[in-house]
Amino acid sequence: MTAVRWAVVLSDDLDALERLALRALWDAAFAGRFSDDDEVHAFGGVHVIARDGLGRPVVHASAVPRRLRVGDVWWEAGYVEAVAVAPEHQHEGLGTIAMELLGDQIAGRFPFAMLSTGSHGFYTRLGWQRWQGRSFTLDADGRCRPDDEHGGLLVLPLDSGIDPSLDVTCEDRSGDAW
C-alpha cells in the first residue's frame, strides 16, 4: 500500500491551491466526467484527504450538510460527495480507509448520511444500505417531482431510526439533484 498522510479538513480551511489540486484529482479519478457543479457540491462540509509524499491529494471524500425529507420529516443529513482515488492508487484499499474515516466524521455531525452511486458493492460492504423508498426532488417552485435516483441511493442510518422504506426528497440544486 502507498504511504500517505491522512487529514480531516473543513471546506473553509482549504485554500485556493488545495482546491485546485482536489479538482485535478477529481478530473483524473472521474476521467473527465466531473463537472463544475460536482465541484461546488463537494464543498461546504468536512473532507477526508490523503496526500502523497509530495503533498498532492490522492484520495478524497467529503460530507456536506443537506436538507432531506424522509417521509414527512425534514432532517439535516450528511451527504457524501466526490469520493475519489487517483487512478495510480486505486485498488490499494485507500478508498475504504477514506470512507471509514469519513463515517467517523459523519457520526459526530449528522443523524444519518446518504449518497448516490452506481458502485453499490463498495459502499454496502462498509455498512451502507440501499434506500428502498421512492426518491423525489423539490424544485424552487415548491413542486415535488419523482426522479430517476431510485435504486442509486444509499443510506448510512447510524442511530437515527431512519426508515429506508419511506419516500425521500432532496431540494433541487444545479447539476445533479442527488
N, C-alpha and C positions, 0 to 999 in steps of 0.2 A: 504494500500500500504506500502511496505517496505521502511524504511528510508534509503536513500543512499546519497552519496556525488557525485555530478557530476563534471567532469573535461574535459576540451578540451586540448589535448596534441599533440604535433608534434612527429612523429616517432623518430626523433633524440634525443628527450628528455626522451625516455623510456629506462631505464637501463635493464640489463640482467635479474634481478629478476622480474621486471614488465613484461617483455616479456614472461618469463616462466609462470607467473601467468595468463597472457592472453591466452597462449597456453592451460593451464589447463581448463580455461573457455570454449574455443572453442571445446576442446575434449569432455567436458561434454555436452555442448549445442547441438553439432552435433552428439552425440552418437558414437564417434569414426570414423566418416566419414570426418574428417577434415585433409587434407594431409599436408605434409611439403611444397608442392607448394602453397597450400592455405595460409599457414602462411606467406610465402615470399610475396605473393600478397597483404597481409593485411598491410604491412609496406611501408613507403615512402611518407606518406601524413599526414593527420590530423585525430585524433581519438577522439571520444566522449566515455568516460568511466564513469560508475557509480561504486562506491565502497561501500561495506557494512561497518558496524561499526568496523570490524576488518581490514579494508583496502583492502580486497580482491575484485578484479574486478568481478562484477556480471552482467554487461551489457557492450556491446562494439559495436561500428560501426565505420568504417573508410572510408575515401575517399582519393584515391590516384590519381595522375595525370596519364592520359593515352592518347596517341595519337589515335584519332578515325577519320576515314574519313567518312563524311556524304555527299553522292553524290560524287562530285569531290573535296571537300574542306576538308583539314586536320585541326582538332581542337585539343586543349588540353582540355580534359574534366575531370571532377571528376568521378572516377569510384568507386562505393561503394563495399566494401569488408567486410567480416567477421562480419556481423550483428548477434549478439548472445546475448541470455539472459540465465543465469544459470537456469537449469530445475526447481529448487525450487522457482524461481521468475517469471516464465512465467505466462502470463495471468493477470499481475498486471498493465499493461499499460506502463511498463518501456521501452519496445522496441519502442513504439510510441514516447515517450519523446526523446529517443536517436536519432531517425530518424528526429524529428523536430529540435533538436539541431544541428545535422549534416547538415540538409538542410540549416540552417543559415550559417554554415561554408562554405558549397559549394557555396552559393550565393555570398559570399565575395571573392571567389577564382577562380571560373570557370564559363564559359558561360552556361554550362549545365552539367547534370550528367546522368550517365547510370548505370544499374546493370542488372544482370541476375538472375532470380529466378523462382521457381515453386510456390511461395506464392504470387500470383498477388494481391489478395484481400487486404492483409495487406498494400501493397505499394500504390495501386490505391486510397485507402481512404485517403492517405496522399498527393495526388496530382500527383503521378507518372502516366504516360500514357504508354500503350503498344506501342512498336515500330511496325509499320505496314509494313515497307520496309523489304527487304531481308537482311540477315546478311552474312558477309564474313570474312575470316581470311587471312591476308597477311603473307605468310611464309618467311623464311630467304632468299630464292632464288628469292623473288620478285613475286611469283605466288599468285594470289588471288583465293581462293577456297571457294565455298559455305560451310556453316557449319550448324549444327543442332540446333542453338540457336533461329531460327525464332520462334516467339511466346513466348520466355522466356525473351526477352529483354524489359526493361522498361526505360523510359527517364523522367527526370525532366527538362523541357525545359528552365525554368527561362525566361529571356527576350532575348534569343539568336536568336529567329526566326528559330530555328532548325525545319526542316520538317520531322516528323516521318514516312512519306510515302516513303522517299528516301532509297536507299541502304546504309548500314552502314558496315564499315570494321574496324577491330582491327588488330594490329600487334600481331603475334603469340608470345607465351610465354610458359614456362614449365607448365605442368599441363593443366588445362582448359584454352582455349584461352580467353573465356569470363568470 
